[in-house]
C-alpha cells in the first residue's frame, strides 16, 4: 500500500481536479483508491487555515509547584 498526499481543487460544480504523477513502481491496472478530503480549505500560501481550538486559561501555575520525580513518586516508584 502506498500513501500519496495530493492537493486538489474543488470547482464550483463540485468536481475535484487533480494532476497526479505516480511513482515508477506503481504497476498498471485497476487499483483501489481512497479519497479523504480535509474540510478546511488551504489559504493562499498552500497551508491550512488556522484552526479555532477552544482555550481554557486557568491562570499561572502555583509558585511552589514541583514536578520533580522525587515529589511525584514515593520510594516504590508509585
N, C-alpha and C positions, 0 to 999 in steps of 0.2 A: 504494500500500500504506500502510496506517495501522497504527500500533502503539498499543495500549491496554494500560496496566498496571492490573490489577484485583486486588482482594483477595477471595478466595472462602473459603467454609467447607466443609471436608470432614466429612461426618457420619459417625456410627458405622456406617452402612450403606454407607459408601464412595461416597457421591454428592457431587457438587460443587454448591454453591448459590452463584449469582451474581445480582447485580442490576446491570444494565448500561444506562446511558443513552448511546446512540451520538451522535456528532456529527451536526449537521443536514445536512452534505454527504455523508452515507453514503446511497447510493441503495438503495431497497428491492429485494429479490430474494435469490437464493441467493449466498452468499459462502463462500470457503474460510476456515476458522477454524483456527488452530493454538494448542494449549494447551500451555504449558510450566509444569510445577509444580516450584517450589523445594522440595526435601525438608526444609528447615529451617523448622519452623513459626514463626509470629510470636509474640512474647511479648505480655503484657497491654497494653503501650504501643503495639502495632501495628508494632513494629520486629522485625528478625530477632534471633534468639538469638545469643549470642556464638559465633563460630567458633573452633574449637580448632586453630590452626595450630601446626606444630612450630616450636620456637625453638632456635636454636643460638647459644650465647654463647661467643665467642672471646676475651672479656676486652677491656680497653681498647685503644684504638689506640696504636701506638708514639709516644712523646713527640716524636721527631724526624721523624715522617711529614709530608711536604709533598705536597700535591696541586695545587700551582700549575701553571699551564700550562707555565711555563719548566722545571719539574722533570719534567713528564710527557713533553714532546715535545722533539726536537732542533731544530736550525736549519732542517731541511727540512719540519718540521711532522709528523714521524712519531715 
